[in-house]
Amino acid sequence: MPRYKLTIEYDGAPFFGWQVQDTLPSVQGALEAAVKAMTGADLRVHGAGRTDAGVHARGQVAHVDIDKQFPPGRFRDGLNAHLRPHPIAVLEAEIVLDAFEARFSAVKRHYRYRIVNTRANLALDIGHAWRVPRRLDADAMHAAAQRLLGKHDFTTFRDTECQAKSPEKTLDQLDVLRDGREITIVTSARSFLHSQVRSMVGSLVWVGEGRWTADDLSAALEARNRTACGIVAPPDGLYLMKVDY
């Protein structure tokens, strides 16, 4: 039974997250329906990360085992045909060893968060970025962000419904970059807690607005208490960019 690795791009706006829901649309559910249309079987598509409702992906990775072997290009094209009109695209399909696991074989995940720092309403970026009207100090945000690098107990930045066994994670990268009116936050780690990225972004925006200093961010981290977190950024601006193996 061949195992296929899929690299997937999607607009998360119409979906209630990656994970299959009983009655609500999900990315995983749409992919599994496409696989069934090709194979006639109900098969599980395993993802590298369970993105939340409204979160997007440019490089989500998944794997699926099927009875029949298709040429990878044909399998990719067939899935894409059955995925229409969902805003999901299988960018690549390849046959991998049975030992490959989309989730557990991953060694690093890369996310990007987009903020449009403008007083004007969003037009083309509606649903795909967070509009923050107050001028943000991106340099102060970046300097503060470095306080979060390394291994920490990230309870403060962890959703109360997070199911991870431990709140400890090692953050490898957290950069804040400005290009005109757009601010991009780039982060990477082996894995993240539920809502960790959005929680860190929201707290960094408070730094950028002058509500918090870098010391305030450090104090929030050290509090190890969800109530010490700043605001949680909306899902619109968050993208899973790449998964390393």
C-alpha positions in Angstrom: 0.0 0.0 0.0 1.8 3.1 -1.2 2.1 6.2 1.1 1.7 9.6 -0.6 3.1 12.8 0.8 1.1 15.8 -0.2 2.1 19.5 -0.1 -1.0 21.6 0.1 -2.0 25.3 -0.1 -5.4 26.6 1.1 -7.4 29.6 2.0 -8.6 28.9 5.5 -11.4 31.4 5.5 -14.3 29.1 4.5 -13.2 26.3 6.8 -13.5 25.5 10.5 -9.9 24.5 10.7 -7.9 21.6 9.4 -9.5 18.9 11.5 -12.6 17.0 10.4 -15.8 18.3 11.9 -19.1 16.4 12.2 -21.2 18.9 10.4 -18.8 21.8 9.6 -16.5 22.2 6.6 -12.8 21.4 7.2 -9.7 21.2 5.0 -9.1 17.6 6.1 -12.7 16.7 5.3 -12.5 18.2 1.8 -9.2 16.3 1.1 -10.6 13.0 2.3 -13.7 13.5 0.1 -11.4 14.0 -2.9 -9.4 10.9 -2.0 -12.6 8.9 -1.8 -13.7 10.2 -5.2 -10.5 8.8 -6.7 -10.2 5.5 -4.7 -13.7 4.7 -3.5 -12.4 4.2 0.0 -12.8 6.2 3.2 -9.2 7.0 4.1 -7.7 9.3 6.7 -5.5 12.1 5.5 -3.0 12.9 8.2 -1.7 16.6 8.4 1.5 18.0 9.8 -0.4 20.7 11.7 -4.0 21.3 12.8 -4.5 24.8 11.7 -7.3 26.7 13.4 -10.5 28.1 11.8 -9.6 30.8 9.3 -5.8 30.1 9.3 -4.2 29.7 5.8 -1.4 27.5 4.5 1.1 27.7 1.7 3.0 24.6 2.6 0.9 22.3 4.7 2.0 18.7 4.5 -0.1 15.6 4.8 0.2 11.9 4.1 -2.3 9.2 3.0 -2.1 5.5 2.3 -4.1 4.1 -0.6 -4.5 0.6 -2.1 -3.9 1.6 -5.7 -0.7 3.2 -6.9 -1.1 6.2 -9.1 1.7 8.1 -10.8 2.3 11.1 -8.4 1.4 13.7 -11.0 -1.8 11.9 -11.8 -2.8 11.6 -8.2 -2.1 15.3 -7.6 -4.1 16.3 -10.6 -7.0 14.0 -9.8 -7.2 15.3 -6.2 -7.2 18.9 -7.5 -10.0 18.1 -10.0 -12.2 16.7 -7.2 -11.3 19.6 -4.8 -12.9 22.2 -7.0 -14.4 24.6 -6.1 -12.8 24.5 -2.6 -9.9 27.0 -2.3 -7.5 24.1 -1.7 -4.6 23.1 -4.1 -2.4 20.0 -3.9 0.9 21.5 -5.0 2.9 18.3 -5.0 2.4 14.6 -4.5 5.1 12.0 -4.0 5.5 8.4 -2.9 7.4 8.1 0.4 8.6 5.4 2.7 6.1 3.9 5.1 8.1 5.3 8.0 7.2 8.9 6.9 4.6 10.6 9.1 3.4 14.1 8.2 3.1 15.1 11.8 5.6 13.1 13.7 8.5 13.1 11.2 8.5 16.9 11.1 11.6 18.6 12.5 10.5 22.3 12.1 7.4 24.2 11.2 7.5 27.8 9.8 4.7 30.3 10.2 4.2 33.8 8.9 1.7 36.4 10.2 0.7 39.4 8.1 -0.3 42.8 9.6 -1.4 45.7 7.4 -0.6 48.8 9.5 -3.0 51.3 7.9 -5.9 53.5 8.9 -7.7 52.7 5.6 -10.0 49.7 5.4 -8.7 46.5 3.8 -9.9 45.7 0.3 -7.9 43.0 -1.4 -6.5 41.7 2.0 -9.8 41.2 3.7 -9.6 37.8 5.5 -5.9 37.4 4.7 -4.3 40.0 7.0 -4.9 41.8 10.3 -5.6 45.5 9.9 -4.0 47.5 12.8 -4.8 51.2 12.4 -2.5 52.6 15.1 1.2 53.1 14.0 3.3 50.2 15.2 7.0 50.4 16.1 8.3 47.3 14.3 11.8 47.7 15.7 10.5 47.7 19.3 8.4 44.6 18.4 11.4 42.8 17.0 13.6 43.6 20.0 10.9 42.4 22.4 10.3 39.3 20.3 13.9 38.1 21.0 12.9 37.7 24.7 10.8 34.7 23.6 13.5 32.8 21.8 14.7 29.5 23.3 13.1 26.9 25.5 10.4 28.3 27.8 7.2 27.4 29.5 4.7 29.1 27.1 1.6 28.6 29.3 0.8 32.4 29.0 0.6 32.0 25.2 -1.3 28.7 25.2 -5.0 28.3 24.6 -6.8 27.0 27.6 -8.1 24.1 25.5 -4.6 23.1 24.2 -4.1 19.3 24.5 -0.3 19.3 24.4 1.2 17.3 27.2 3.7 20.0 28.1 3.7 23.8 27.8 7.4 23.8 27.2 8.5 24.6 23.6 11.7 25.8 22.0 11.2 28.8 19.8 13.9 29.1 17.1 12.9 32.2 15.3 10.6 35.2 15.9 11.4 38.1 13.6 9.3 41.3 13.0 9.9 43.0 9.6 8.3 46.1 8.1 7.9 46.7 4.4 5.9 49.9 3.8 2.6 49.5 5.5 2.9 45.8 5.9 4.5 44.1 9.0 5.4 40.5 8.8 6.1 38.3 11.7 8.1 35.2 10.9 8.5 32.3 13.4 9.7 28.8 13.4 10.0 25.9 15.9 9.7 22.1 15.9 6.1 22.5 17.1 3.8 25.1 18.6 1.1 25.1 21.3 -2.5 25.7 20.3 -2.9 29.5 19.6 0.7 30.1 20.6 1.6 32.1 17.4 -1.5 34.3 17.5 -1.0 34.9 21.2 2.6 36.0 20.7 1.6 38.2 17.8 -1.2 40.0 19.8 1.2 40.6 22.6 3.8 42.0 20.3 1.3 44.4 18.8 0.8 45.8 22.3 4.5 46.4 22.4 4.3 48.1 18.9 1.5 50.3 20.1 3.5 51.3 23.2 1.1 49.7 25.7 3.8 47.2 26.7 7.6 47.3 26.9 9.9 44.4 26.3 10.1 43.9 30.0 6.3 43.6 30.1 6.4 40.8 27.5 9.1 39.0 29.5 7.0 39.4 32.7 4.0 37.9 30.8 6.1 34.9 29.8 7.4 34.4 33.3 3.9 34.6 34.7 3.0 31.2 33.1 -0.6 32.3 33.3 -3.0 32.6 30.4 -4.5 35.8 32.0 -1.2 37.5 31.6 -1.3 37.3 27.8 -2.1 40.3 25.7 -4.8 40.2 23.0 -4.9 37.2 20.7 -4.4 38.1 17.0 -7.2 37.0 14.6 -6.6 34.0 12.4 -6.9 36.0 9.2 -3.2 36.9 9.0 -1.7 33.5 9.9 -0.1 31.2 7.3 1.6 27.8 7.7 4.4 28.4 5.2 6.6 25.3 5.3 7.3 22.1 7.2 10.8 20.6 7.3 11.6 16.9 7.5 
